[in-house]
């Protein structure tokens, strides 16, 4: 369990079980959550231009391959269904 999760669990446990105690602990829980978000956002970095180009190329190539694959599968299924219609339609 991460440090942030333990903090949140401790603040929830300290709040007690009844609604009033949980309501009183809400501002502290929000403060802890906000601080955790700020800490994590400091770790975020934007990708470099080369990384963006590489991942974009991978996506474009993958979409093209899947497009060709589904085109072939669709045509095979279509021809099979047409064969069934012509066989049983007589």
C-alpha positions as CSV (number, residue, x, y, z in Angstrom):
1,X,0.0,0.0,0.0
2,X,1.4,3.4,-1.0
3,X,2.1,6.2,1.5
4,X,-0.7,8.3,0.1
5,X,-3.2,5.4,0.4
6,X,-2.1,4.9,4.0
7,X,-2.6,8.6,4.8
8,X,-6.1,8.5,3.3
9,X,-7.0,5.2,5.1
10,X,-5.8,6.7,8.4
11,X,-7.8,9.9,7.9
12,X,-10.9,7.8,7.1
13,X,-10.3,5.5,10.1
14,X,-9.8,8.6,12.4
15,X,-13.1,10.0,11.2
16,X,-15.0,7.2,12.8
17,X,-18.0,5.3,11.6
18,X,-20.8,7.8,12.0
19,X,-21.8,10.4,9.5
20,X,-21.0,13.4,11.6
21,X,-17.4,12.4,12.2
22,X,-16.9,11.6,8.5
23,X,-18.4,15.0,7.6
24,X,-16.0,16.8,10.1
25,X,-13.0,14.9,8.6
26,X,-13.9,15.8,5.0
27,X,-11.9,19.1,4.8
28,X,-8.8,17.2,6.0
29,X,-9.3,14.4,3.5
30,X,-9.7,16.9,0.7
31,X,-6.5,18.7,1.8
32,X,-4.6,15.4,1.8
33,X,-6.0,14.5,-1.6
34,X,-5.1,17.9,-3.1
35,X,-1.5,17.6,-1.7
36,X,-1.2,14.1,-3.1
37,X,-2.4,15.3,-6.6
38,X,0.1,18.2,-6.5
39,X,2.9,15.8,-5.5
40,X,2.1,13.4,-8.4
41,X,1.7,16.2,-10.9
42,X,5.2,17.4,-10.2
43,X,6.4,14.0,-11.4
44,X,4.6,14.3,-14.8
45,X,6.8,15.2,-17.8
46,X,5.7,15.9,-21.4
47,X,7.0,13.5,-24.0
48,X,9.7,14.7,-26.4
49,X,9.1,15.4,-30.0
50,X,10.8,12.1,-31.1
51,X,8.6,10.2,-28.6
52,X,5.5,11.8,-30.1
53,X,6.5,11.0,-33.6
54,X,7.4,7.4,-32.7
55,X,4.1,6.7,-30.9
56,X,2.1,8.4,-33.7
57,X,3.8,6.2,-36.3
58,X,3.1,3.1,-34.3
59,X,-0.6,4.1,-34.0
60,X,-0.9,4.9,-37.7
61,X,0.7,1.6,-38.8
62,X,-1.4,-0.4,-36.3
63,X,-4.6,1.2,-37.5
64,X,-3.6,0.4,-41.1
65,X,-2.8,-3.2,-40.3
66,X,-6.1,-3.7,-38.4
67,X,-8.0,-2.0,-41.3
68,X,-6.5,-4.4,-43.8
69,X,-7.2,-7.4,-41.5
70,X,-10.8,-6.5,-40.9
71,X,-11.3,-5.8,-44.7
72,X,-10.0,-9.3,-45.5
73,X,-12.1,-11.0,-42.7
74,X,-15.2,-9.0,-43.8
75,X,-14.8,-10.1,-47.4
76,X,-14.3,-13.8,-46.4
77,X,-17.4,-13.8,-44.2
78,X,-19.4,-12.0,-47.0
79,X,-18.4,-14.5,-49.6
80,X,-19.2,-17.4,-47.2
81,X,-22.7,-15.9,-46.4
82,X,-23.3,-15.4,-50.1
83,X,-22.3,-19.0,-50.9
84,X,-24.8,-20.2,-48.2
85,X,-27.6,-18.0,-49.6
86,X,-27.0,-19.3,-53.1
87,X,-26.8,-22.9,-51.9
88,X,-29.9,-22.8,-49.8
89,X,-31.8,-20.3,-51.9
90,X,-32.3,-22.8,-54.8
